[in-house]
Amino acid sequence: MNWLIAAGQTVFQWTWETSIYATLLIALVFFLQKVLARWLTPRLRYTLSLLVLIRLLLPMAPSSVLSFENFAPRTAEFTKLAAFAPTSGGVAVNDTAARRPHATPHPLPAEVARTRLSIPGVLYFVWVSGCLSLLSLAGWRLGKWHRLIQRGRAISDARLLELLELSREAMGVRSRVTLISVAQLNSPAVFGFWKVRLLLPEGLAEQLTDGELRMIFLHEMAHVRRKDGPLNYLLMAVQFLHWFNPAVWLALHRLRADRELVCDAMVMQRVRPEERLSYGKVLLKLMDGFSAGSPVFSGAVPVISGTSEIKKRIVTIKNHRTASIAACAVTALVVLVLGFGAFTHAQAQKPETAPLSADQKFLGGGPSYHGQVTGYWIIKLKQGNRTEQAEAKAALDAMGQKAVPYLVGGLENSNVFTRWRAYAASALGEIGPPARSAIPNLLRMTDATFQPSFTAALMKIRGEPIDGLIRALDDPISDQWGETARTLAEFGTNASAAIPKLCRALSSEKGWAAAYAIGFIHTQPEIAVPALIEALKRDDSMQTINAEWALGEFGAQAASAIPVLRQRLSATQPVVRQGALDGLVKILPSVELKTLVPFLIQNVNDSDPNLRGDSRFRLREIDPEAAKEAGVIK
């Protein structure tokens, strides 16, 4: 089903662009047909009209400086994937790699998936609905038309059959044609691909002379020779695809009208000059019963298709002439120019890149270390695994004072998301005393959510001890307890001495902050892991979500938590299931990760966007084949 939708969107995009540029060609063709009307014969008019059909069917074309598209506005693509562009340092601002929680009771979403009704999506739905409606209507009319023909009778009159045979030979038609009389038909018509039938309104043969019937037969045999029946189905398909463009409907109507003039001209070449006036009179006779009969199906080719063009046809018949050499030469030149202009695409231009946001500029800049910019390393410092964090610390230490102005600029830029500014503060803290010039800037940062990042950075730069912070944990009812725990988290393994006090606080209302800090410090697993497991067993409250994540930070050292985390994969709350998944992915040995595949497949279409996104991300990493079967990988 996905491939069918993708194919439909591709056809829609092609149809939209083709329709826009074909409209320009339609206007030019109409203008030239009017200007050159005195010199154009029916064949030359039809040749110009045919250019429009060819352009509407053109699947691809070379680029050219002569293309009309160079002078027309670019059409926008309807199928753009919404995503943040990666920065020059290879870091994406959308943070899909992050698996760490916010320093709040709610963990950071693993992968945000938004579903919204877009204008392109609505237009695509409307276009498909229109195509299907017209196709259904055509199918219904075709069935009705077949029933009408089935009720008709085969004509065995030797006189009429002889006239048909002479007309067929005169037009050079080799295929067999069956003559059928149909009641209430409004015009003679030919119909069919392989089994061609010439349909006559009942009683018409008795109203016309042999000469008049011969001219009608000649006209219809001209259609058979030119394969206008199959062409009609192609015109219908094009009209259905471009149903939203009235210019295309008008152009195809004109093409059909010009086609009738060509067939009339072919008849004029096979009758004597004195018979031409009679042919015009025959058309007028057919008009008498035109409105009373049943209309001809669009796939058939009638002698009379409407009253609006009959006057023009009679005038053209009266003034029948062959094309002059000059008129042919001018038409050939016009076709050549229109071909170069309409059958080519605009020259490719360098893609216009969207302006970078303040976040993207910040994360994509700064001094480089081992080919990666500073923004890359501050992301790894906060979001990477232990190995990546060690690499980031080494990179920041090596860049030292070179990175300080860049990081300070991020702190002072109010357009940069506060979280990234907190990351910059953490990076300054890792640089340490060489970043003393940033102290005034850090002192001005007062954002409550990320205050611990700025406080810890100041302490690291100044070289202040953390003993006071650890002692502050003894007062669990303090309003500042959560801020203190989060500040200790910024010191990582250097705050190992705080683990016992943080573990005791897991059962309190400050449990979310304690679990958050334990996850960043991740030392003393013999104490921390059992305490975190107990926190998981108490309930499914938000205070234990960070405990799931914290267990994952201990990796294989938290193997004893695997049974509990597996049980939480069936929890009611999606955020609890997501936290258990993140923890298990980090704890399980790589050979056991595929045991999570059934859970991932079950949740790739979950109603919760965070769990759905995380499940899809993990399934692609763990088992690409299963991801393909689940439709996650196209």
N, C-alpha and C positions, 0 to 999 in steps of 0.2 A: 504493500500500500504506500509506503514511504517513497519508493521509486516512482510510483504513479503520480503522486502529488508533486514531486520534484520535476518530473517531465512536464506536467501541466503548467507549472510555474515558468518553466523555460519557454514553452510555447506561448504563454501569455506575454512574457517579456518581449519575445520576438515579434508577436502580433502587434503589441503596442508600439514598438519602435517602427516597424514596417508601415503601420497605418499612418503614423505621423508624417514620415517622409514621402509616402505614396500620395498623401493629400496635396503636397506641393507639386508633384508630378501631374496629378489630376488637374489642378488649376492651370498649369502650363499647357497641357494637352487641349483643354477646352478653349483656352485663349488662342492657340495656334489654329485649331479647327475653325474658329470664327474668322480669324484674320485671313487664312488661306482658303476660305470656303469656295471662292470663285475657281480655284485651280484644282482642288482636291476631288478626285473621283471617289466612289464608294469604297473601292479597295484601299486607297491611300488613307481615307478617313479611318477605316477599320484598322489599318496598320498602326496608326497613332493610338487608337483606343486600346489595341492589344498590348502596347507598352505598359499600360497601367496594370493589366493582369499579370504580366511577367514580373513587374516590380513587387506586386503583392505576394508572389510565389517564391521570390528569390531568397533562398536560405542563407546564403553567404555571398560576399563579394569582396574584391580587392579594394584597397584604399587608394585614393587618388586626390591630387590637389584640385581636380576639376569637379569633385563630388559636390552636389548641392548641400550635403550635410555639413560642409565646412561653413556654410552661411546660415545654418539653422541652429537654434538652441539645442544643447545636448539634452537627451531624454534621461531621466533618472531611472536607475534600476529599481525594480520592485522587490527584489529578494536579497536584501542586505542583512547579514548577520550582525546583531547588536553585540558589540564587545569592545572592551577597552583596548586601545592599541598599545603594543609593547613599547617601552621606552628604549632609547639608544643603548642602554646598558643591559637590555635583555630582561628587565623587571617589569611585570605587568602591574598596573595600578589596581586592578580589580581583586588582587589578593587571593586568588583561587588556591594558592599553595598553602595558605595559612591554616593551621589546625590548632592554634592556641586560643584560649578564651579571652574575652575582655576581662579587665579587672573590675568586673561587676558580677552580680549574681547570674547574668545571662552570658553563655559562651558565644564567642564569635562565630557567625555562620560559616560553615565550611565552603559552600559554593552557592551563591545566591542565584536562583533561577526565577525570572519574572515572566509572567504570561500576561500579555496585554493585547487588546484588539487594535491592530494597526490599520491605517487607511489602505495601504497596499493589500493587506489581507482581505479587507472588505471588497475592494475593487476586483480582486481575483475571484472571490466567491460570486460576485454579481456577474462577472464575465462568464464563468463556467455555467451559472444558472441560465444565462441568456442563450448560450450555445446549446445546452441540453434542451431548453424549451423549443428552440427553432428546429432542432433535430427531431424532437418528438412530434412537432406539428407536421414536419415534412414526411415522417413515417406514416402518420395518420392519413395525410392526403394521398400518399403513394398507395396505401391500401385501398382507399376509396376509388382511386383512379384504376387500379387493377380490377376491382369489382365492376366498374363501368365498362371496361374493355371486355371482360368475360361475358357480360350480357349482350355484347355486340355479335354480329354475324359476319362470317367470311363472305366476301362478294365473289360470285362465280360468273358474273356477266362477262361474256367473251369480249364485248366491245371495250369495257373498262379495263380489263386485264391487258388487252392489246395496247391501249393507250399508255398504260403504266409501263409495259415492256419497252415501248418505243421511247418513252421519256427516260427510262433507266439507261437505255443504250445511248441516248443523246447526251446524257450527263456523265457517261463513263462509269456508272455504278455497277460493280460486279456482284455485290451481295444480293441475295434474294430478298424481295420485299413482298409482304402479305397485305392484301387490301381488305379492310374491315369496315363495316358500317356500324356506327355507334349512335344511339339515340341521344338527343338533346346535347350534342357536342356543339360548341360555339364556333369552331374553326377546324378546317382540315389540319392534321398534324402528323408528324412521324415520331415514333417512339420505339426504344429498344436498343440494346447494345449489339448482341449477336443476332437475335431474331427481330429484324426490323419490320415494323408494321406501319402502314399508311392508313390513318384513321379518317374516315369521311363522315360528316354529319348525315344522319339518316334523311333520305329524300333529296340530298344536294345534287346527286348525279342526274336526276330527272329535271332539275331546274337550270342546268347549264348545258351548253353545246359541247361537242367533242373538242372543239378548238379551245374553249375556255377551260375544260377539264385538263387538257394537255398542258396548258400554262401552269395550272395549279400543281400538277404532277411534276413538272419541270422544276418548279420552285422547291418542292419538298425533296426531290432527288438531289438538288443542289446542297441542301442541308445534309443529306445522307453522305454525299461525296466528301463534304468538308468535315465530317465527323462532329457535327454540331450537337448531336444528342449526348455523347459522352462529355463534350465540353460543357454542357449545361450542368452536369453534376459537379464538375470542377468549380464552376461559377457559384453554385449553391454552397459548396464547402467554404470558398473564400468569403462569401457573404455572411455565412454563419460565424466564422472566426472574427470578422470585422463588423459585427452587427451594431456596434456602438458608434460607428463612423458613418454619418449620412453621406459624406462625400464618396465613400466607396460604393454605397448603394446606388448613388446617382451615376457614377462612372460605369458600373456594371450594367445599369439600365441602358446607358448610351451605347455601350459595346454591343448589347443585344440588338439595339435599333440599327446600328451601323452594319451588323451582320445581316439583317434583313435586306438592307440596301445592296449588299454584295450579292446575295442570292437573286435579288431582282435583276441586277446587272448581268448575272450569268444567264438568266432567262432571256434577257434582251439580246444576248449574243446568239441565241438559238432560235429566235423567231424573226420573221420578216419585219422590216420597218413599219409596214402598214398595220401589223398586228399589235404594235406597242400600245396604241390607244385602247385596244380591246383588253389588254392585260390590266390597265388601270381601271377599266370598267368592272372587270372581274373582282378586283379588290373591293370596289364600292358595293358590289352585290353581296359579297361575303359579310360586309359590315351590317347589312340589314338584320341578319339573325345572330349577330355577335353577342349582343347583350342578353338575348333570351336563353342561350344554351349554357351548358355547364362549362366552367373555365377549364383550360388545359393545365395539366400538372407541369410544374416547373422543369421537370426532367424531359418533357416532350418539346418538340419544336413545331409551332403552328405557323400557318400562313399569316394569320392576323393575331397579334398579341395584345393589341390595344388600339384605341381610337386616336390617341394623341399624335402618333407618328404617321398616320395614313396620308395626310396631306403632303407631308414632306416626301413620302415614297412616290406618290403620284407625280409630283413636280420633278423628282429625280428621273423617273421613268420617261417622262416627256422630254427631258433635256439630256437623255442618255448620250454619253460620249466616251471615247477612249482617252486614257491619260496621255498627255503630251510628254515629250522627253524632258522638257524644262520642269514640269510638275513632278515627275519622278525623281529628277535630280535634287530638287529642293526638298522633297519629302525624305529622300535618303540622307541628305545633310542634316535635316532636323532630327531624324531618328538617331543618327550618329551622335549628335550633340546631346540629345536627351539620354542616350545610352551611357555616355561617359559621365554625365552628371547624376543620373538617377540610379544606375546599376553599379555604382561604386560607393564605398563608405568614406567618411572623413578620415584624413590622416590621423594616425594615433598620436595622441598628445601625452605628455608626461602626466601621470596621475597626480591630481591635486591632493596633497595631504592635509588633513584637518588640523587646525591649530591645536597645539598641545595645551592641556590644562596645566594649572599651577602644580598640581600633584605630579603629573607626568614629567614636567620640566625638572622638578626637584629630584624625583627618583631616578631620572635619567642623566643626571649631571654629576659634577664634582670630579676631583682628581681620580686617576685610574690606578689600580694595583692588579697586576697579572691580567691585564686586559679588561677588567671590570671596573665600572665607575663606582663612586662612593655610594650612590643610591642603592646599588646592587648589594653592597656589603651591609648596609644598615638593615635591609630587609632580612638578609640571612642571619644577622645578629639576633633578631627578635623572633623570626619565624622558622629558621632552619633547624635541622636536627643537631645533635651534639657535635658531630664532625664539622658541619657547616658553621655552627656558632664559633667553634675554635678557629676555623679559617677566617671568619669575619673579624674576630678579635685580633688575630695576627695582622690582617690587612689594615685595620684602623690604627694599630700600633705602628705599623711601618709608614703609613701616610702621615700620621702625627699632625703637626701644625699645618701641613698643606691642606688637610681636610677641614680644619676649624672654620675658616671664613665661609666655606660652602655650607656647613652645618648651621652656623650662626644665621646665615641668610635664610635658611629654611625656618628657623625659629621665629624670625622677625616677619616673615611673609604671612600675613593674615589670610591670604587666599589658599594657603596650603592647609589641607585637612589636619585638624588638631592631633589626630593619632600619628600622622607622619612626623609632626613636629616633636611629639613625645619620643618617637624613634630616633630623631636627630639628637635629642637630649641624651638618650641612652648611649648613642655613639660617642658623644662628647665625654660622657663619663668613662667609657672604655679607653679613650685616649689619655684621660687622667690629667695630671698637673700640666702637661704641655698645652692644655686647652683652657688655661686660666683666663685668657682674654674673653672667654664666653660667659664668665660668672655674672657680669651685669645683666646680660641678656636672659640668663636663666632665672635670675632674681625677679625679673618682670613677668615671668610666666605664672599665671594664677589660676589656670583652668583646673577646676576641682577634680574632674574625672582622671586627668593624667598628672596631677600634682606629684604623686610618688616618683614618676620618671624624672622630673626636674629636681626634686629634693635629693634623690639618689645620685644624680649627675653632679650636683654641687658637692655632696659629701665625698665622692670619688675624686673630683678634681682637687678639692682642698685636702684630701687625705684624712678625713675625719673617721674615727672608729665607729663601729656599728653597735657597740655594747649597749649604748643608751636605747637604741631601738629594740634590742632583744629584751631589755628590762621592761620596756613599756608594754610588752605583751602580757605582763603579769596582771594587768588591769583590764579584764575582759569586758567590763561594762563601759569603758571609755568610748566616747564618740569617735576618737581618733584611732581606735584599735585597727579597723580595716585599712586605714591609710598607712599605718605603721607596717602591717603585714605586707601590703603591696610594695612599700618602699624596700623592705627586706628582699622581696622577690627580685628586685633589680640587681641585687648583689650576687644572685645565683649561688653557686656552691660555696662562696665565701661566707654565706649566712647559715652554714650547716648547724651552728650551735642553737639556732632557733627552732629546729625540727621538733624536739620534744614538746615545747610549749605550743607550737602550731598544731601538733597532733591532738593534744588535750582539748584544743578549741574546736575541733571538727564537729563535736556534738552540740555546739552552741549556735546562737543565731549569727555568729560571725564565721560559721563553718565555710561559707563560700570563699571568703578571703583567705582563710587558713589553707584550704585545698589549693587555691590559686598560688599561694606562696610556696607550698610544698612542691608543686609541680615544677616551678622554676628553679628551686634549690636542688631538688631530686638527689639528696644524699641520705645516708643512714636508712637504707631500704628495710633493714631488719625492724626498725621502729615504724617508719612511715607507711610501708605497704600494708601491714595488718590493720593499722588505724584507718587507712583509706578504705579498706575492704569493709570494715565495720560501719563506716559512714554510708557505704552503698547499701548495706542490709537494712538500714533503719527505715527508709521510705524512698519514694520517687520524687522527692521535693527538689526544687531548683538548687538547694544547697549542695546536693550530691552530684550535680552535673559536672562541676569542676573537679570533683574527686575522680570521676571516670577519666577525664583528660589527664589529671595528675598521675594516675597509675600508668598511663601510656608513656609518660616521660621517663619512667623507670625502666622501660623496655623489658628485657628478659628477666630482670630482677623481680618483676611483679607477676611472674608466671602463676603464682598461687591465686591471683585474682581472675584468672581466665574463666573458671566455672561461673562465678558471680556475674561477670560481664556478659557471658553468653545468655544467662537467664534474663538479663536486662534488655537483650535484643528483642524480646517479646513484650516489652513494657507498652503501656497505653500511650504515653506521651512521646511524640516523634523526637523531641529534643533529647529525651533520655536514650532512645534507641540510637540516635546519632552519636551521642557521647560514648556509649558502649562500643559502637563500631570503631570510632577513632582510637579508643584505648586498645582494643583487640588487634587492630592493624599494626600497632607498634610493639605489642607484647608477643604475639604469636610468631613462632619460627616461620621462615619464608615457605617451608614445605607444607605448612598447615594453613596458609592463607586462603587456599581454595575452598576450605570448609566454610568460608563466609559467603561463597557464591550464591547459594540458595537464598540467603537473607538479602543479598544485594539485588538479585533478580526480582524478589518480592517487593522491593521498595523503589525500583527505578521509576515507577509511575506514582509514587506516593503523593498525596495531596499537599504535604508539607514541602515547600520549595527547597528548604535547606537539606532535609534528609534525602529528597529526590536527587538533588545535585550532587551530594556527597556519595550516594550509592552509585550513581552513574560514573563519577570520577574514579571511585575505587574499583568498579567492575572493569573499566577499561584498563586499569593498571594490572589487576590480578589475573584476569582471564579474558583476553581480547576476543577469543572465539565465542565465549558465552555472551559477551557484549554485543557481538554481531547478531547472534540469534535473538537477543532481547531487543534489537533495534536501536541500541545505544550508539553503535558504530555503523555508519552507512556503508 
